[in-house]
């Protein structure tokens, strides 16, 4: 097997997996709607990319480091959008209720 083949495959895989986050970032940014996005899933994903990046650094694999750091940035952006939108919606729900009114039970 040629020496360049593993690096080539890792680079192609990194480009494809990293680019898969771009449409979600663009959609969440444009529409400002993250209702259908799982916050817990992105918390796990961000953690995984931190660990994969550290692993890539430890073994000296630049494709693993670079593409996991890029994926970390994109998935963290989605997570920040989700947290921001959840906070906005929870503040909006509280402020729309009039104080002193009880809900019928």
JOURNOR-V652378 format. One record per backbone hydrogen bond with DSSP energy under -1.0 kcal/mol. CO is the residue of the C=O (numbers start at 1). NH is the residue of the N-H. If there is no record, write none. Layout:
{{CO:NH} {CO:NH}}
//
This chain:
{{4:8} {5:9} {6:10} {7:11} {8:12} {9:13} {10:14} {11:15} {12:16} {13:17} {14:18} {15:19} {18:21} {21:25} {22:26} {23:27} {24:28} {25:29} {26:30} {27:31} {28:32} {34:37} {38:42} {39:43} {40:44} {41:45} {42:46} {43:47} {44:48} {45:49} {46:50} {47:51} {48:52} {49:53} {50:54} {51:55} {52:56} {53:57} {54:58} {55:59} {56:61} {61:65} {62:66} {63:67} {64:68} {65:69} {66:70} {67:71} {68:72} {69:73} {70:74} {71:75} {72:76} {73:77} {74:78} {75:79} {76:80} {77:81} {78:82} {79:83} {80:84} {81:85} {82:86} {83:87} {84:88} {85:89} {86:90} {87:91} {88:92} {89:93} {90:94} {91:95} {92:96} {98:101}}
//
